[in-house]
Amino acid sequence: MKKAIASTLATVCLLSAVLVFPIASAGAVRADACWDNWEVCRIRTFQADMGVIRTTVALTVCDVGLGKCLLTV
């Protein structure tokens, strides 16, 4: 009986690891997309040559967008 319980628990642990780790790695991929979009936003903002105040506002919008993206991940 002890062997049956031990093998059942081992099977459950392995099955949960197989089901959980792909989901966790998929979440990391979506977070990478957030950071990539943030970097592109900052590069475009600096290339736009809009002036100090507009550049500051645009960089703040980039940061807010990053925060919203990471919170939805």
DSSP file (Angstrom, degrees, kcal/mol; ACC not computed):
  #  RESIDUE AA STRUCTURE BP1 BP2  ACC     N-H-->O    O-->H-N    N-H-->O    O-->H-N    TCO  KAPPA ALPHA  PHI   PSI    X-CA   Y-CA   Z-CA
    1    1 A M     >        0   0    0      0, 0.0     4,-2.1     0, 0.0     5,-0.2   0.000 360.0 360.0 360.0 -38.5    0.0    0.0    0.0
    2    2 A K  H  >  +     0   0    0      1,-0.2     4,-2.5     2,-0.2     5,-0.2   0.883 360.0  52.3 -65.1 -37.4    2.9    2.4    0.8
    3    3 A K  H  > S+     0   0    0      2,-0.2     4,-2.4     1,-0.2    -1,-0.2   0.879 108.4  50.9 -66.4 -36.3    4.4    1.8   -2.6
    4    4 A A  H  > S+     0   0    0      2,-0.2     4,-2.1     1,-0.2    -2,-0.2   0.909 112.0  46.3 -67.1 -42.1    1.1    2.6   -4.3
    5    5 A I  H  X S+     0   0    0     -4,-2.1     4,-2.5     2,-0.2    -2,-0.2   0.916 113.6  49.1 -66.0 -43.1    0.8    5.8   -2.4
    6    6 A A  H  X S+     0   0    0     -4,-2.5     4,-2.2     1,-0.2    -2,-0.2   0.903 112.7  46.8 -64.3 -42.1    4.4    6.8   -3.1
    7    7 A S  H  X S+     0   0    0     -4,-2.4     4,-2.2     2,-0.2    -1,-0.2   0.871 111.9  51.3 -69.8 -34.8    4.1    6.1   -6.8
    8    8 A T  H  X S+     0   0    0     -4,-2.1     4,-2.4     2,-0.2    -2,-0.2   0.930 111.3  47.1 -65.6 -44.9    0.8    8.0   -7.0
    9    9 A L  H  X S+     0   0    0     -4,-2.5     4,-2.3     1,-0.2    -2,-0.2   0.893 112.0  50.5 -63.7 -39.5    2.4   11.0   -5.3
   10   10 A A  H  X S+     0   0    0     -4,-2.2     4,-2.4     2,-0.2    -1,-0.2   0.903 110.9  49.2 -64.4 -40.7    5.4   10.8   -7.6
   11   11 A T  H  X S+     0   0    0     -4,-2.2     4,-2.6     2,-0.2    -2,-0.2   0.908 111.1  49.4 -64.8 -42.1    3.2   10.7  -10.7
   12   12 A V  H  X S+     0   0    0     -4,-2.4     4,-2.4     2,-0.2    -2,-0.2   0.905 111.4  49.5 -64.3 -41.5    1.2   13.7   -9.5
   13   13 A C  H  X S+     0   0    0     -4,-2.3     4,-2.1     2,-0.2    -2,-0.2   0.930 113.5  45.3 -63.6 -45.9    4.3   15.7   -8.8
   14   14 A L  H  X S+     0   0    0     -4,-2.4     4,-2.3     1,-0.2    -2,-0.2   0.906 113.4  50.1 -65.1 -41.4    5.8   14.9  -12.2
   15   15 A L  H  X S+     0   0    0     -4,-2.6     4,-2.0     1,-0.2    -1,-0.2   0.905 110.5  49.2 -64.8 -41.4    2.5   15.6  -14.0
   16   16 A S  H  X S+     0   0    0     -4,-2.4     4,-2.1     1,-0.2     5,-0.2   0.887 110.8  50.7 -66.2 -37.2    2.1   19.0  -12.2
   17   17 A A  H  X S+     0   0    0     -4,-2.1     4,-2.1     1,-0.2    -2,-0.2   0.904 110.2  49.7 -65.6 -40.5    5.7   19.9  -13.1
   18   18 A V  H  < S+     0   0    0     -4,-2.3    -1,-0.2     1,-0.2    -2,-0.2   0.870 116.0  42.8 -65.6 -36.2    5.0   19.1  -16.8
   19   19 A L  H  X S+     0   0    0     -4,-2.0     4,-0.5    -5,-0.2    -2,-0.2   0.788 117.9  43.8 -81.4 -27.4    1.8   21.1  -16.8
   20   20 A V  H  X S+     0   0    0     -4,-2.1     4,-2.1    -5,-0.2     3,-0.3   0.888 103.5  59.8 -87.6 -41.3    3.1   24.1  -14.9
   21   21 A F  H  X S+     0   0    0     -4,-2.1     4,-2.3     1,-0.2     5,-0.2   0.869 102.4  51.1 -64.3 -39.5    6.6   24.8  -16.4
   22   22 A P  H  > S+     0   0    0      0, 0.0     4,-1.9     0, 0.0    -1,-0.2   0.882 110.9  50.7 -63.3 -34.1    5.4   25.4  -20.0
   23   23 A I  H  X S+     0   0    0     -4,-0.5     4,-1.7    -3,-0.3    -2,-0.2   0.909 110.3  49.2 -67.4 -40.7    2.9   27.9  -18.7
   24   24 A A  H  X S+     0   0    0     -4,-2.1     4,-1.4     1,-0.2    -1,-0.2   0.890 111.2  49.0 -65.8 -39.3    5.6   29.7  -16.8
   25   25 A S  H  X S+     0   0    0     -4,-2.3     4,-1.4     1,-0.2    -1,-0.2   0.851 108.0  54.4 -71.0 -32.1    7.9   29.8  -19.7
   26   26 A A  H  X S+     0   0    0     -4,-1.9     4,-1.6     1,-0.2    -1,-0.2   0.863 105.4  54.4 -66.6 -34.7    5.1   31.2  -22.0
   27   27 A G  H  X S+     0   0    0     -4,-1.7     4,-1.7     1,-0.2    -1,-0.2   0.874 104.9  53.4 -65.2 -36.4    4.6   34.0  -19.4
   28   28 A A  H  X S+     0   0    0     -4,-1.4     4,-1.9     1,-0.2    -1,-0.2   0.855 104.8  55.1 -66.7 -34.2    8.3   34.9  -19.7
   29   29 A V  H  X S+     0   0    0     -4,-1.4     4,-1.6     1,-0.2    -1,-0.2   0.905 106.9  49.6 -66.0 -41.0    8.0   35.2  -23.4
   30   30 A R  H  X S+     0   0    0     -4,-1.6     4,-1.5     1,-0.2    -1,-0.2   0.875 109.0  52.4 -66.5 -36.0    5.1   37.7  -23.1
   31   31 A A  H  X S+     0   0    0     -4,-1.7     4,-2.0     1,-0.2    -1,-0.2   0.864 105.2  55.8 -66.9 -35.2    7.1   39.8  -20.6
   32   32 A D  H  X S+     0   0    0     -4,-1.9     4,-2.3     1,-0.2    -1,-0.2   0.884 104.2  53.6 -63.0 -37.1   10.0   39.9  -23.1
   33   33 A A  H  X S+     0   0    0     -4,-1.6     4,-2.4     2,-0.2    -1,-0.2   0.872 105.7  54.0 -64.8 -36.1    7.6   41.3  -25.7
   34   34 A C  H  X S+     0   0    0     -4,-1.5     4,-2.0     2,-0.2    -2,-0.2   0.939 110.5  45.4 -61.6 -46.7    6.7   44.1  -23.2
   35   35 A W  H  X S+     0   0    0     -4,-2.0     4,-2.3     2,-0.2    -2,-0.2   0.882 111.6  52.6 -66.6 -37.2   10.3   45.0  -22.7
   36   36 A D  H  X S+     0   0    0     -4,-2.3     4,-2.1     1,-0.2    -1,-0.2   0.923 110.0  48.0 -63.2 -43.7   11.0   44.9  -26.5
   37   37 A N  H  X S+     0   0    0     -4,-2.4     4,-2.3     1,-0.2    -1,-0.2   0.873 110.3  53.0 -64.0 -36.4    8.1   47.3  -27.1
   38   38 A W  H  X S+     0   0    0     -4,-2.0     4,-2.3     2,-0.2    -2,-0.2   0.907 108.6  49.1 -65.4 -42.3    9.3   49.6  -24.4
   39   39 A E  H  X S+     0   0    0     -4,-2.3     4,-2.3     2,-0.2    -2,-0.2   0.908 111.8  48.7 -64.3 -41.2   12.8   49.8  -25.9
   40   40 A V  H  X S+     0   0    0     -4,-2.1     4,-2.5     2,-0.2     5,-0.2   0.905 110.0  52.5 -64.1 -41.1   11.3   50.5  -29.4
   41   41 A C  H  X S+     0   0    0     -4,-2.3     4,-2.0     1,-0.2    -2,-0.2   0.918 110.8  46.7 -60.8 -44.4    9.1   53.2  -27.8
   42   42 A R  H  X S+     0   0    0     -4,-2.3     4,-2.4     2,-0.2    -1,-0.2   0.904 111.7  50.8 -66.0 -40.5   12.1   54.9  -26.2
   43   43 A I  H  X S+     0   0    0     -4,-2.3     4,-1.9     1,-0.2    -2,-0.2   0.934 112.1  46.7 -63.1 -45.5   14.2   54.8  -29.3
   44   44 A R  H  X S+     0   0    0     -4,-2.5     4,-1.1     1,-0.2    -1,-0.2   0.859 110.5  54.0 -65.2 -34.8   11.4   56.3  -31.4
   45   45 A T  H  X S+     0   0    0     -4,-2.0     4,-0.5    -5,-0.2     3,-0.5   0.932 110.5  45.0 -65.5 -44.8   10.8   59.0  -28.8
   46   46 A F  H  < S+     0   0    0     -4,-2.4     3,-0.5     1,-0.2    -1,-0.2   0.828 113.3  51.2 -69.2 -30.0   14.5   60.0  -28.8
   47   47 A Q  H  < S+     0   0    0     -4,-1.9    -1,-0.2     1,-0.2    -2,-0.2   0.682  95.4  72.3 -77.9 -17.4   14.6   60.0  -32.6
   48   48 A A  H  < S-     0   0    0     -4,-1.1    -1,-0.2    -3,-0.5    -2,-0.2   0.759  85.0-149.4 -73.0 -24.2   11.5   62.2  -32.9
   49   49 A D     <  +     0   0    0     -4,-0.5    -3,-0.1    -3,-0.5     3,-0.1   0.966  37.8 154.6  53.5  61.0   13.3   65.4  -31.7
   50   50 A M        -     0   0    0     -5,-0.4     4,-0.3     1,-0.3     2,-0.1   0.520  53.4 -97.4 -97.7  -7.9   10.2   66.9  -30.1
   51   51 A G     >  -     0   0    0      1,-0.1     4,-1.8     2,-0.1    -1,-0.3  -0.401  44.6 -70.3 105.8 169.3   11.7   69.1  -27.5
   52   52 A V  H  > S+     0   0    0      2,-0.2     4,-2.2     1,-0.2     5,-0.2   0.935 126.3  42.7 -69.0 -48.2   12.3   68.6  -23.8
   53   53 A I  H  > S+     0   0    0      2,-0.2     4,-2.3     1,-0.2     5,-0.2   0.933 117.2  45.1 -69.2 -46.0    8.7   68.7  -22.5
   54   54 A R  H  > S+     0   0    0     -4,-0.3     4,-2.6     1,-0.2    -1,-0.2   0.876 113.0  51.8 -65.8 -36.2    7.1   66.5  -25.2
   55   55 A T  H  X S+     0   0    0     -4,-1.8     4,-2.4     2,-0.2    -1,-0.2   0.915 109.6  49.8 -65.1 -41.6   10.0   64.1  -25.0
   56   56 A T  H  X S+     0   0    0     -4,-2.2     4,-1.9     2,-0.2    -2,-0.2   0.917 112.7  46.8 -62.4 -43.5    9.5   63.8  -21.2
   57   57 A V  H  X S+     0   0    0     -4,-2.3     4,-2.2     1,-0.2    -2,-0.2   0.911 112.2  50.2 -65.0 -42.1    5.8   63.2  -21.7
   58   58 A A  H  X S+     0   0    0     -4,-2.6     4,-2.0     1,-0.2    -2,-0.2   0.885 109.8  50.3 -65.6 -38.2    6.4   60.6  -24.4
   59   59 A L  H  X S+     0   0    0     -4,-2.4     4,-2.2     2,-0.2    -1,-0.2   0.872 109.4  52.1 -66.7 -35.9    8.9   58.8  -22.2
   60   60 A T  H  X S+     0   0    0     -4,-1.9     4,-2.5     2,-0.2    -2,-0.2   0.896 107.8  51.6 -65.1 -39.6    6.4   58.8  -19.4
   61   61 A V  H  X S+     0   0    0     -4,-2.2     4,-2.4     2,-0.2    -2,-0.2   0.889 108.5  51.9 -63.4 -38.8    3.8   57.3  -21.7
   62   62 A C  H  X S+     0   0    0     -4,-2.0     4,-2.1     2,-0.2    -2,-0.2   0.921 110.9  47.5 -61.4 -43.8    6.3   54.6  -22.7
   63   63 A D  H  X S+     0   0    0     -4,-2.2     4,-2.3     2,-0.2    -2,-0.2   0.896 111.9  49.2 -66.0 -40.4    6.9   53.8  -19.0
   64   64 A V  H  X S+     0   0    0     -4,-2.5     4,-2.5     2,-0.2    -1,-0.2   0.906 110.3  51.7 -65.2 -41.3    3.1   53.6  -18.3
   65   65 A G  H  X S+     0   0    0     -4,-2.4     4,-2.2     1,-0.2    -2,-0.2   0.887 109.1  50.6 -62.1 -38.9    2.6   51.4  -21.2
   66   66 A L  H  X S+     0   0    0     -4,-2.1     4,-2.6     2,-0.2     5,-0.2   0.925 110.2  49.8 -63.2 -44.6    5.3   49.0  -20.0
   67   67 A G  H  X S+     0   0    0     -4,-2.3     4,-2.0     1,-0.2    -2,-0.2   0.918 111.8  47.4 -61.4 -43.6    3.7   48.9  -16.5
   68   68 A K  H  X S+     0   0    0     -4,-2.5     4,-1.3     1,-0.2    -1,-0.2   0.900 112.3  50.3 -64.6 -39.6    0.3   48.1  -18.0
   69   69 A C  H  X S+     0   0    0     -4,-2.2     4,-0.7     1,-0.2     3,-0.3   0.917 111.6  47.3 -65.2 -43.2    1.8   45.4  -20.2
   70   70 A L  H  < S+     0   0    0     -4,-2.6     3,-0.4     1,-0.2    -1,-0.2   0.829 109.0  54.8 -69.4 -30.8    3.6   43.8  -17.3
   71   71 A L  H  < S+     0   0    0     -4,-2.0    -1,-0.2     1,-0.2    -2,-0.2   0.791 106.5  51.4 -72.7 -25.8    0.6   43.9  -15.1
   72   72 A T  H  <        0   0    0     -4,-1.3    -1,-0.2    -3,-0.3    -2,-0.2   0.629 360.0 360.0 -84.3 -12.3   -1.5   42.0  -17.7
   73   73 A V     <        0   0    0     -4,-0.7    -1,-0.2    -3,-0.4    -2,-0.2   0.496 360.0 360.0 -74.6 360.0    1.1   39.3  -18.0
